[in-house]
């Protein structure tokens, strides 16, 4: 029998008594932490609060290895401390690779590496050579293994065969599948190994690298340049369970205000004057385009100084203007960057200097780089005092009536080279460096912004962020950054948003039409169709590019755009229901088919279809000049949304898709809430709700609250159960904590309309 390392146990933690002091901690039956202290503090930015649950488990020696057994996972640990994880049936999930890596640069001498680099190509292995000197985790890769997650990295749904870096990066070049890093670092991966689901979350904010089978089809690996070895093995009966367990660990997107699900119009340059903003609002009304939000980019500020407003461009009274828009149903969301203009006499700069709130060079001087205001300094968001100060400054905007804050440039971006890694930042109030804090800089800024809005308004904060780390979903909505008006980017939005959703970021979107470059009428049309169910629905573009409001292109672009915006507003009650469920389950609204049908090998690599919840299948056109497409329908029966034709599942069908048609299918015997046709989301409660039945039976729970504040967490909400059995309809209030309830419920069956009125005495619908 092999000699195994000795260990000691304290509660739910097993510590092996070799020099590395490797620890295994049972967090829940389905989550086990693997930890080795390498000199860093043992705390997390992604995980908030104590997530450990009292869990029954066994730890025993069996032949030549130890076994740690919970209800959901079994770990085998051998004498070399290799760790192999299995599901309860013994199927391997995550197993250590015992072989030797075979780097891609093997056999290439230094002289040829130099030639490769000088020619402008990537040197094989260069992305991870610095990381592997510190540590790496290498796992076996099965022949039938698909990998998802990692936030909004480029490429396709299935990340197998690609490599990625976690180092938040502002790169305005068109993002293609060979980009290894973008604005966010979300080091979680979800796998299906021979059909069996698992998750791995590497909680290390330092620069890190994933090779997911690019180097070899026999293994994948994670490496980091510093930090503790700290990762979580996540199990679950289904892929949905694994995602739910991950979001239990790192947090779930809170229920947003309902109006945030409406259409949002933006452009860098709108906000230079009140006249320009008003002109966009007037045109949206003129062309009968429902909308809820106008975004103000950096132009509204006074010379790009954060927490200022150029009053002269807003007739001396921006509060009056913002209030007037709000009274007409239009919300304002304003941008804020972390860079503070170096400007003695400017109150934000002076306060920060007085209290030492800005990051410093190793010599003790405040560090200066350049962003939009010119010479700028950077708040040290790792310190609680700095986050509190920033949160208090947010009230400048909320007092003016601003409804949400858009955090940009928070990778942090800088114009004069990247911030050096030795610049002094704080880590939970401890001195640290940019090397460690870079990837969580935005996370801490977003946490401060969320706290500031919540305190100032007592409403659910609407924070949008470009950069993020795992767990940022607790504080902010995200978008995929500075995309371009090119067809590869309308194709990219589906895998990006679906992987973001699986990675915890349920509230996400893209810049519709593209931020950079120049959109064409066809591309804009197909983009609004493809993105119409994305939780964040914003059209945004860069100064100097072609204007891309739909009316700029005449007909038929304008009419088609209007058609889909009106469709979006009809679906908002369904999206809001999904958000209410998401806060409890962690499951995203916008999903890859593999999340709902992991047992169907056919959907593991579908990149041009997605689902909304469990019952709505969307198959956009993402290629130019295409008017037909192949649609794969998974298990079940499906109803064409437009003509109600029925199809059986597990087959490919050819559908017509002229320019004005988005192929859309509803699972048969689904009930969906159907919102009224409106031009914006009112803050007043609805008095009536319609439910449409796709088939002759179904069961649906519908959620209702005020759509604004946190009172729902104290029980101020209603839950309606709508049951249809062979066209017989019943409606029951399963929870009544919010007033008023719907006075009338309308149920649309395929061939009849049923109206039920509320009886306040019996709290029933008749």
C-alpha positions in Angstrom: 0.0 0.0 0.0 1.3 3.4 -0.9 2.4 5.8 1.8 -0.1 8.6 1.8 0.6 12.1 3.3 -0.7 12.6 6.8 -3.4 15.1 7.5 -5.5 16.8 10.1 -9.1 17.7 10.1 -10.8 20.8 11.5 -14.6 20.9 10.9 -15.0 20.6 7.2 -11.4 21.3 6.2 -8.8 18.6 5.5 -5.2 19.9 5.7 -2.4 17.6 4.4 0.8 17.8 6.5 3.3 18.1 3.7 5.2 21.3 3.2 2.6 22.7 0.8 -0.2 22.4 3.3 -2.8 21.7 0.7 -6.4 22.1 2.0 -9.7 20.7 0.9 -12.8 22.4 2.3 -16.3 21.2 1.9 -18.4 24.3 1.2 -21.6 22.5 0.3 -22.3 19.0 -0.9 -21.6 20.2 -4.5 -18.8 22.7 -3.9 -15.3 21.7 -2.6 -12.5 24.3 -2.3 -8.9 23.4 -3.1 -6.5 25.8 -1.4 -2.8 26.2 -0.9 -1.5 29.3 0.8 1.4 30.9 -1.1 1.7 34.0 1.0 -1.4 35.9 0.0 -4.3 36.9 2.3 -7.0 34.2 2.4 -9.9 36.3 1.3 -11.9 36.9 -1.9 -13.4 39.7 -3.9 -15.8 37.3 -5.8 -17.3 35.6 -2.8 -19.1 37.7 -0.2 -20.1 36.3 3.2 -19.7 32.8 4.5 -21.0 30.4 1.9 -20.1 27.2 3.9 -23.1 25.0 4.8 -23.1 22.3 7.4 -22.5 19.2 5.2 -22.2 15.5 6.0 -19.2 13.9 4.3 -16.8 11.0 4.7 -13.0 11.1 4.5 -11.3 7.7 4.4 -8.3 5.9 3.1 -9.2 3.4 0.4 -6.3 1.3 -0.9 -3.7 3.6 -2.3 -5.7 6.9 -2.0 -8.0 9.0 0.2 -11.6 9.5 -0.6 -13.7 12.5 0.3 -17.3 11.8 -0.3 -20.3 14.1 -0.2 -23.8 13.6 -1.6 -22.8 15.3 -4.9 -19.0 14.8 -5.3 -16.4 12.2 -4.6 -12.7 13.2 -4.6 -9.8 10.8 -4.8 -6.4 12.1 -3.5 -3.2 10.1 -4.1 0.2 10.2 -2.4 1.3 13.0 -4.8 -1.8 15.0 -3.9 -3.3 14.5 -7.4 -7.0 15.3 -7.1 -9.7 13.5 -9.1 -13.3 14.4 -8.8 -16.3 12.1 -9.7 -20.0 12.4 -9.6 -22.0 10.0 -7.3 -22.2 7.4 -10.1 -18.4 7.3 -10.4 -18.3 9.3 -13.7 -15.0 11.3 -13.9 -15.6 15.1 -13.9 -12.3 16.9 -13.1 -9.1 14.7 -12.9 -5.5 15.7 -12.7 -3.3 15.1 -15.7 -0.3 12.9 -14.8 1.7 13.4 -18.0 4.1 16.1 -19.1 2.9 19.1 -21.0 4.0 19.5 -24.6 4.3 23.3 -25.2 3.6 24.6 -28.7 7.0 26.2 -28.9 8.8 22.9 -28.3 11.5 22.5 -31.0 11.5 26.2 -32.0 14.9 27.8 -31.1 15.2 31.3 -29.9 16.4 32.7 -33.2 13.3 31.5 -35.0 11.1 32.7 -32.2 12.7 36.1 -32.8 11.9 35.9 -36.5 8.3 34.9 -35.8 7.8 37.9 -33.5 9.5 40.3 -35.9 7.2 39.1 -38.7 4.3 40.2 -36.5 3.0 36.8 -35.5 2.4 35.4 -32.0 5.1 33.3 -30.6 3.7 29.9 -29.6 3.5 29.5 -25.8 4.2 33.2 -25.2 0.9 33.9 -23.5 1.6 31.5 -20.6 5.3 31.3 -20.3 5.5 33.8 -17.4 2.5 32.3 -15.7 3.7 28.7 -15.6 6.8 29.7 -13.7 4.6 30.3 -10.7 2.0 27.5 -10.8 -0.3 25.7 -13.0 -3.2 23.3 -12.7 -3.4 20.7 -15.5 -6.5 18.5 -15.9 -7.3 15.6 -18.3 -9.4 16.5 -21.3 -11.7 13.8 -22.6 -12.4 13.2 -26.3 -16.0 14.1 -25.7 -15.7 17.2 -23.5 -17.2 20.7 -24.2 -16.2 23.8 -22.2 -18.3 27.0 -21.6 -18.2 30.1 -19.4 -15.2 32.5 -18.9 -17.5 35.5 -19.3 -17.5 37.3 -22.6 -14.3 36.1 -24.2 -14.3 36.0 -28.0 -14.9 33.0 -30.1 -17.6 30.5 -30.1 -19.9 29.0 -27.4 -17.7 25.9 -26.9 -14.3 27.2 -25.7 -12.5 23.9 -26.2 -9.4 24.3 -28.3 -8.8 28.0 -27.5 -6.6 29.9 -25.0 -7.5 33.0 -23.0 -5.9 35.4 -20.6 -7.5 37.1 -17.6 -6.1 40.6 -17.7 -8.8 43.3 -18.1 -7.9 45.1 -21.3 -9.3 48.0 -23.3 -8.6 47.1 -26.9 -10.6 49.1 -29.5 -9.5 46.9 -32.5 -12.3 44.7 -33.9 -12.6 41.7 -31.5 -12.0 38.4 -33.3 -11.8 34.8 -32.1 -8.0 35.1 -31.7 -8.2 37.7 -29.0 -7.2 36.1 -25.7 -8.3 39.0 -23.4 -11.0 41.6 -23.2 -12.5 43.9 -20.6 -13.5 41.3 -18.0 -11.8 38.5 -16.1 -14.3 35.8 -15.1 -12.2 32.7 -14.4 -15.0 30.1 -14.3 -15.4 27.3 -16.7 -18.3 24.8 -17.1 -17.7 21.4 -18.7 -19.6 18.5 -20.0 -17.2 15.5 -19.9 -18.8 12.6 -21.7 -22.1 14.3 -21.0 -21.5 14.8 -17.2 -21.5 18.4 -15.9 -19.0 20.1 -13.7 -17.6 23.6 -12.9 -14.2 25.0 -12.0 -13.8 28.5 -10.5 -10.2 29.8 -10.0 -10.5 32.6 -7.5 -7.3 34.5 -8.2 -7.3 38.2 -9.3 -3.7 38.1 -10.6 -3.1 37.7 -14.4 -3.9 34.2 -15.4 -4.2 32.0 -18.4 -6.4 29.2 -19.7 -5.4 26.7 -22.3 -8.5 24.7 -23.0 -7.0 22.1 -25.3 -5.2 24.3 -27.7 -1.8 22.9 -26.7 -2.9 19.3 -26.6 -6.2 17.4 -26.9 -5.2 15.4 -23.9 -5.4 18.1 -21.2 -6.4 21.7 -20.4 -4.6 23.9 -17.9 -4.9 27.1 -15.8 -1.8 29.0 -14.8 -1.3 32.2 -12.8 1.6 34.5 -12.3 1.1 35.0 -8.6 -1.4 34.5 -5.8 -2.6 31.5 -3.8 -3.7 28.2 -5.4 -7.4 28.7 -4.8 -10.0 26.9 -6.9 -13.4 25.4 -6.5 -14.7 22.1 -7.9 -18.4 22.4 -8.5 -20.8 19.5 -9.1 -24.5 19.1 -9.8 -26.9 16.7 -11.3 -27.4 18.9 -14.4 -25.5 21.7 -16.0 -28.2 24.1 -14.7 -27.4 22.8 -11.1 -23.7 23.5 -11.7 -24.4 27.1 -12.8 -26.8 27.6 -9.9 -24.1 26.3 -7.5 -21.5 28.7 -9.0 -23.9 31.7 -8.6 -24.7 30.6 -5.1 -21.0 30.9 -4.4 -20.2 34.2 -6.2 -23.6 35.9 -6.0 -26.6 36.4 -8.3 -27.8 39.3 -10.3 -30.4 41.2 -8.2 -33.9 41.9 -9.6 -33.5 45.2 -11.5 -36.0 48.0 -11.8 -38.4 47.1 -14.6 -37.7 50.1 -16.8 -34.1 49.0 -17.2 -35.5 46.3 -19.5 -36.7 48.9 -22.0 -34.9 50.2 -25.0 -31.9 52.5 -24.4 -30.5 54.9 -27.0 -26.9 56.3 -26.8 -24.1 57.8 -28.8 -20.8 59.4 -27.9 -21.6 63.0 -28.7 -25.3 63.2 -27.8 -24.7 64.8 -24.5 -22.6 67.8 -25.6 -25.7 70.0 -25.5 -29.3 69.8 -24.1 -30.5 70.6 -27.6 -28.9 67.4 -29.0 -30.4 65.2 -26.3 -33.8 66.8 -26.7 -33.6 66.3 -30.4 -33.0 62.5 -30.0 -35.9 62.2 -27.5 -38.2 64.1 -29.9 -37.2 61.9 -32.8 -37.8 58.7 -30.9 -41.3 60.0 -30.2 -41.8 61.3 -33.7 -41.0 57.9 -35.2 -43.1 56.0 -32.7 -40.2 54.1 -31.2 -40.8 52.9 -27.6 -37.8 53.7 -25.3 -37.0 54.3 -21.7 -33.4 55.6 -21.5 -31.0 58.1 -23.0 -27.4 57.6 -22.1 -25.1 60.6 -21.6 -21.5 59.9 -22.6 -18.5 62.0 -21.4 -19.6 65.2 -23.2 -22.1 66.2 -20.5 -19.2 66.9 -18.0 -17.3 70.1 -17.6 -14.0 69.3 -19.5 -14.4 65.6 -18.6 -14.2 66.2 -14.8 -16.1 63.4 -13.1 -19.0 64.5 -10.9 -19.5 67.8 -12.7 -22.0 69.0 -15.3 -21.5 71.5 -18.1 -24.4 73.7 -17.0 -23.8 76.2 -19.8 -24.7 73.5 -22.4 -27.9 72.7 -20.5 -29.3 76.2 -20.2 -27.9 76.6 -16.7 -30.3 74.0 -15.2 -29.6 70.4 -16.0 -31.8 69.2 -13.1 -34.8 70.9 -14.6 -34.1 69.2 -18.0 -33.5 65.7 -16.5 -36.7 66.1 -14.4 -38.8 67.2 -17.4 -37.6 64.1 -19.3 -38.4 61.9 -16.3 -41.9 63.3 -16.1 -42.4 62.3 -19.8 -41.1 58.7 -19.1 -37.5 59.1 -20.2 -34.7 58.2 -17.8 -31.1 59.5 -18.0 -28.1 57.3 -17.4 -24.8 59.2 -17.1 -21.3 57.9 -17.6 -18.5 58.1 -15.0 -14.9 57.2 -15.4 -12.4 56.5 -12.6 -9.8 58.9 -13.9 -9.9 62.2 -11.9 -8.5 65.2 -13.6 -5.3 66.5 -11.9 -6.6 70.0 -11.3 -5.9 71.9 -8.1 -9.1 73.8 -7.2 -11.4 71.0 -8.5 -13.1 69.7 -5.4 -13.0 66.0 -6.3 -9.2 66.2 -6.9 -8.6 68.3 -3.8 -10.6 66.0 -1.5 -8.8 63.0 -2.9 -5.4 64.6 -2.4 -6.2 65.7 1.1 -7.3 62.2 2.3 -4.7 60.2 0.3 -7.4 58.6 -1.8 -5.4 58.1 -5.0 -3.0 55.3 -5.9 0.7 56.1 -5.6 4.0 55.4 -7.2 6.5 53.3 -5.1 8.2 56.6 -4.1 5.1 57.8 -2.4 4.0 60.4 -5.0 0.5 60.3 -6.4 0.6 58.3 -9.7 -0.4 60.3 -12.8 -1.4 59.0 -16.2 -3.7 60.4 -18.9 -7.3 59.7 -19.8 -10.0 61.9 -21.2 -9.4 64.9 -18.9 -5.6 64.9 -19.7 -3.4 64.3 -16.7 -5.4 62.2 -14.3 -5.2 60.3 -11.0 -6.9 57.1 -10.0 -9.0 56.4 -6.8 -7.7 53.5 -4.7 -10.9 51.5 -4.7 -9.5 48.7 -2.6 -9.9 50.8 0.5 -13.3 51.0 2.1 -12.8 54.7 2.9 -12.3 55.4 -0.8 -15.3 53.4 -1.9 -17.4 55.3 0.7 -16.1 58.6 -0.6 -16.9 57.6 -4.2 -20.4 56.4 -3.2 -21.1 59.7 -1.6 -20.1 61.6 -4.7 -22.6 59.6 -6.7 -25.3 61.6 -5.0 -24.2 64.6 -7.2 -25.8 62.7 -10.1 -28.8 61.2 -8.3 -29.7 64.6 -6.9 -29.9 65.9 -10.5 -32.4 63.1 -11.2 -30.0 60.7 -13.0 -31.5 57.2 -12.8 -28.4 55.1 -13.4 -24.6 55.3 -13.6 -22.5 53.9 -16.4 -18.9 53.0 -15.3 -16.5 53.1 -18.2 -12.7 53.0 -18.7 -12.4 51.0 -15.5 -10.0 48.2 -16.5 -8.4 50.7 -15.6 -7.7 52.2 -19.0 -4.9 54.8 -19.5 -3.6 56.6 -22.6 0.1 56.8 -21.8 0.9 53.1 -21.5 -0.5 50.6 -19.1 -0.3 51.5 -15.5 3.0 49.9 -14.2 2.5 46.7 -12.1 4.4 48.2 -9.1 2.1 51.1 -8.6 0.7 51.0 -5.0 -2.9 50.0 -4.8 -4.8 48.7 -1.7 -6.1 45.2 -1.2 -8.9 45.2 1.5 -7.1 48.2 3.1 -3.7 46.4 2.9 -0.9 47.8 0.8 -0.7 45.9 -2.5 0.1 46.6 -6.2 -1.5 47.1 -9.5 -0.3 43.6 -10.4 -2.8 42.2 -8.0 -5.6 44.7 -8.0 -5.9 45.4 -11.8 -8.6 42.8 -12.4 -10.7 43.7 -9.4 -10.4 47.5 -9.9 -13.7 47.8 -11.7 -15.3 45.3 -9.3 -14.5 47.6 -6.3 -15.6 50.7 -8.2 -18.9 49.0 -9.1 -19.5 48.0 -5.5 -19.0 51.6 -4.4 -21.4 52.9 -7.2 -24.1 50.3 -6.3 -23.9 51.3 -2.6 -24.0 55.0 -3.4 -27.1 54.8 -5.6 -28.9 52.5 -3.2 -28.3 54.8 -0.3 -29.2 58.0 -2.2 -32.4 56.7 -3.9 -33.5 53.6 -1.9 -34.2 52.0 -5.3 -32.6 49.1 -7.0 -29.4 50.6 -8.4 -28.8 50.5 -12.1 -25.0 50.3 -12.6 -23.5 49.5 -16.0 -19.8 48.5 -16.2 -17.4 47.7 -18.9 -14.8 45.8 -16.8 -15.6 43.2 -14.2 -14.4 40.2 -12.2 -16.3 37.2 -11.0 -19.0 38.3 -8.5 -19.4 41.8 -10.1 -22.9 40.6 -11.2 -24.0 41.4 -7.6 -23.5 45.1 -8.3 -23.6 45.8 -12.0 -25.0 45.2 -15.5 -22.4 44.6 -18.2 -22.0 45.1 -21.9 -19.4 43.6 -24.1 -17.5 46.8 -24.7 -16.3 48.6 -27.9 -17.5 46.3 -30.6 -17.7 47.3 -34.3 -20.3 47.5 -37.0 -19.2 44.3 -38.7 -21.0 41.0 -39.3 -18.6 39.0 -37.2 -19.7 41.0 -34.2 -23.4 40.4 -34.6 -22.4 36.7 -34.8 -20.3 37.1 -31.7 -23.1 38.5 -29.5 -24.8 35.2 -29.1 -21.9 33.2 -27.7 -20.7 36.2 -25.7 -24.0 36.9 -24.0 -24.8 33.2 -23.5 -21.4 32.6 -21.9 -21.8 35.7 -19.8 -25.1 34.4 -18.5 -23.7 31.0 -17.6 -20.9 32.9 -15.8 -23.3 34.7 -13.5 -23.8 37.9 -15.5 -27.5 37.6 -16.3 -28.0 41.3 -17.1 -25.8 41.9 -20.2 -25.9 43.3 -23.7 -24.0 44.5 -26.7 -23.8 47.9 -28.4 -26.5 47.3 -31.0 -25.3 48.3 -34.4 -21.7 48.4 -33.3 -19.8 51.1 -31.5 -16.9 51.5 -33.9 -17.0 51.5 -37.8 -20.1 52.3 -39.9 -23.3 50.3 -39.8 -25.3 49.4 -42.9 -29.1 49.2 -43.0 -29.1 45.4 -43.3 -26.6 45.0 -40.5 -28.5 47.3 -38.1 -31.8 45.4 -38.9 -30.3 42.0 -38.3 -28.6 43.3 -35.2 -31.8 44.6 -33.5 -33.5 41.3 -34.4 -30.7 39.2 -33.0 -30.4 41.2 -29.8 -34.0 41.9 -29.1 -34.1 39.5 -26.2 -30.8 40.5 -24.7 -31.5 41.8 -21.2 -29.6 45.1 -21.8 -31.0 46.6 -25.0 -28.9 49.6 -26.0 -27.9 51.1 -29.3 -24.6 52.9 -28.9 -22.0 54.3 -31.3 -18.8 56.3 -31.5 -18.4 59.9 -32.4 -17.2 60.1 -36.0 -19.0 57.0 -37.2 -22.1 57.0 -39.2 -25.2 57.9 -37.2 -27.1 54.7 -36.5 -30.5 55.7 -35.1 -33.0 53.7 -37.2 -34.6 56.8 -38.8 -31.2 57.6 -40.4 -31.8 54.8 -42.9 -35.4 55.4 -44.0 -37.6 52.5 -44.9 -37.8 49.6 -44.5 -35.2 49.8 -41.7 -37.3 52.2 -39.6 -40.4 50.1 -39.7 -38.6 46.8 -39.0 -36.7 48.4 -36.1 -40.0 49.7 -34.7 -41.7 46.3 -35.1 -39.0 44.7 -33.0 -38.9 47.4 -30.3 -42.7 47.0 -29.9 -42.3 43.2 -29.7 -39.6 43.7 -27.0 -42.1 45.7 -24.8 -44.7 42.9 -25.2 -42.1 40.4 -23.8 -40.9 42.6 -20.9 -43.3 40.9 -18.4 -41.8 37.6 -19.3 -38.2 38.9 -19.0 -39.1 40.4 -15.6 -40.5 37.0 -14.5 -37.2 35.4 -15.5 -35.2 38.0 -13.5 -37.4 37.2 -10.4 -36.6 33.5 -10.9 -32.9 34.3 -11.6 -32.4 36.0 -8.3 -33.4 32.7 -6.6 -31.8 30.2 -9.0 -28.9 32.0 -10.7 -30.0 30.8 -14.1 -29.7 33.4 -16.9 -32.4 34.8 -19.1 -30.5 34.4 -22.3 -29.2 30.9 -22.6 -27.3 28.6 -24.9 -29.4 25.6 -26.0 -26.8 23.4 -24.2 -27.9 24.8 -20.8 -31.5 23.6 -21.4 -30.7 20.4 -23.3 -27.2 19.2 -22.2 -28.1 15.6 -23.1 -28.5 16.5 -26.7 -25.0 16.3 -28.3 -26.3 18.2 -31.3 -26.6 21.5 -29.3 -23.2 21.5 -27.7 -21.7 23.6 -30.5 -24.7 25.7 -31.7 -23.5 29.3 -32.0 -26.3 31.1 -33.9 -29.4 30.2 -31.8 -30.2 30.9 -28.2 -33.1 30.4 -25.8 -34.9 32.9 -23.5 -35.7 31.0 -20.4 -36.9 27.4 -21.0 -39.5 28.0 -23.6 -38.5 30.6 -26.2 -36.1 29.7 -29.0 -34.5 32.5 -31.1 -32.7 31.8 -34.4 -31.4 35.1 -35.8 -30.0 35.8 -39.2 -26.3 36.7 -38.6 -25.0 36.6 -42.2 -25.4 39.2 -44.9 -27.9 38.7 -47.8 -29.4 35.6 -46.1 -33.2 35.1 -46.3 -33.5 31.4 -45.3 -31.8 29.5 -42.6 -31.5 26.0 -41.0 -33.0 25.9 -37.4 -32.4 23.1 -35.1 -35.4 22.4 -32.8 -34.5 20.3 -29.7 -36.7 17.8 -27.9 -40.4 18.6 -27.6 -43.0 20.2 -29.9 -42.6 23.7 -31.1 -44.8 26.5 -32.4 -43.7 29.1 -34.9 -44.4 32.4 -33.2 -45.5 34.2 -36.4 -47.8 31.7 -38.1 -48.4 29.1 -35.3 -47.3 26.2 -37.4 -46.3 23.3 -35.2 -43.1 21.2 -35.5 -41.8 18.2 -33.7 -38.3 18.5 -32.1 -34.9 16.9 -32.5 -34.8 17.9 -36.2 -33.5 20.6 -38.5 -36.0 22.7 -40.4 -35.5 25.3 -43.1 -37.3 28.5 -42.4 -37.9 31.6 -44.5 -36.3 34.7 -43.0 -36.8 37.8 -45.1 -35.3 41.0 -43.8 -38.2 41.7 -41.5 -38.5 38.3 -39.9 -36.7 36.9 -36.9 -37.2 33.1 -36.7 -38.8 32.6 -33.3 -40.3 29.5 -31.8 -42.3 28.8 -28.6 -42.3 25.4 -26.9 -45.8 23.9 -27.2 -48.0 24.1 -24.1 -46.2 27.2 -22.9 -48.0 30.1 -21.3 -46.4 33.6 -21.7 -47.4 36.9 -20.2 -48.0 39.4 -23.0 -47.5 43.1 -22.1 -49.6 45.9 -23.4 -48.3 48.1 -26.3 -46.7 51.0 -24.6 -44.1 53.7 -25.5 -42.2 53.3 -22.1 -42.4 51.3 -18.9 -44.6 53.2 -16.4 -43.8 53.4 -12.8 -47.5 52.9 -12.1 -48.7 49.3 -11.6 -50.5 47.6 -14.4 -54.2 47.0 -13.9 -54.5 44.1 -16.4 -52.3 41.4 -17.7 -52.7 39.1 -20.7 -51.4 35.6 -21.0 -51.0 33.8 -24.3 -51.2 30.0 -24.5 -49.2 28.2 -27.2 -51.2 25.0 -27.3 -54.2 24.0 -25.1 -52.5 23.3 -21.8 -49.8 24.8 -19.6 -48.8 26.0 -16.1 -47.1 29.3 -15.4 -46.1 31.4 -12.4 -46.1 35.1 -12.9 -44.5 37.6 -10.7 -45.6 41.2 -9.8 -44.1 43.9 -7.6 -43.7 47.7 -7.9 -40.7 47.3 -10.2 -38.7 49.9 -8.3 -37.5 49.3 -4.8 -36.5 46.5 -2.4 -39.8 46.0 -0.6 -40.3 42.8 -2.5 -37.6 41.2 -0.3 -40.0 41.9 2.6 -42.8 40.0 0.9 -44.4 42.9 -1.1 -45.0 41.0 -4.3 -47.7 38.8 -5.9 -47.4 35.4 -7.5 -50.0 34.3 -9.9 -50.4 30.7 -11.0 -52.1 30.3 -14.4 -53.2 26.8 -15.2 -54.7 25.7 -18.5 -55.9 22.1 -19.0 -57.6 21.4 -22.3 -58.6 25.0 -22.7 -60.0 25.2 -19.1 -58.4 28.2 -17.3 -57.9 28.8 -13.7 -55.9 31.7 -12.0 -54.8 31.6 -8.4 -52.9 34.1 -6.2 -50.4 31.9 -4.6 -48.8 34.8 -2.7 -50.5 38.2 -2.2 -48.2 40.8 -0.6 -48.4 43.7 -3.1 -51.3 46.1 -3.8 -52.9 46.6 -6.2 -53.4 43.2 -7.9 -54.5 42.9 -11.5 -58.1 43.8 -11.8 -58.5 41.7 -15.0 -56.6 38.8 -16.4 -57.0 37.9 -20.1 -56.0 34.4 -21.3 -55.5 34.0 -25.1 -56.1 30.5 -26.3 -55.5 29.4 -29.9 -59.2 29.8 -30.7 -60.8 31.8 -27.9 -60.3 34.7 -25.5 -61.1 34.3 -21.8 -61.4 37.3 -19.4 -61.3 36.8 -15.7 -62.1 39.6 -13.2 -60.7 40.0 -9.7 -63.0 39.4 -6.8 -61.5 41.3 -3.9 -63.6 39.6 -1.3 -62.4 36.1 -2.2 -59.1 37.1 -3.8 -60.0 34.9 -6.8 -60.5 35.4 -10.5 -63.8 34.6 -12.0 
